[in-house]
Structures are given as structure tokens and as C-alpha cells.
Amino acid sequence: MIDKSNKKFWDKFAKLYAPFMKKDKGVYDKVCEYIRPHLKQPMQ
């Protein structure tokens, strides 16, 4: 069974997040820098 309890939230968030990150590459790079240590090797 797939949990869809947050689907509406993430669908709305994605519409805001993607354009913002495309507009400001510096912020996107900084976000990637912060999360990279928490990713597993195959994810990078």
C-alpha cells in the first residue's frame, strides 16, 4: 500500500520549488551542498 497522505502538499510544493530553484542557481547549489552528505552513494 502506498501512502498518499502528503501527495497534495508535495504537488503544490513542487510547483513553487522547481521555478524558484531554476531562477536562482546559487541557492540550488547551496541546497545540494547541504543535502549531499545525507545521500547514499547510488543516489548521487
C-alpha positions, -999 to +999 in steps of 0.1 A: +000+000+000+013+034-010+010+063+015-006+093-004-014+114+027+011+141+017+005+140-021-014+172-023+012+191-002+041+178-023+023+185-056+017+221-045+052+225-032+068+211-064+051+239-084+067+265-062+101+248-057+111+240-093+107+275-107+124+291-077+154+267-080+157+273-117+157+310-112+184+311-085+211+285-093+232+297-064+205+288-039+200+255-056+238+247-054+238+256-017+208+233-011+226+205-029+257+211-008+237+208+024+219+176+015+247+158-004+263+143+028+229+127+037+225+109+003+237+074-003+263+068-029+240+054-056+217+084-053+244+110-063 
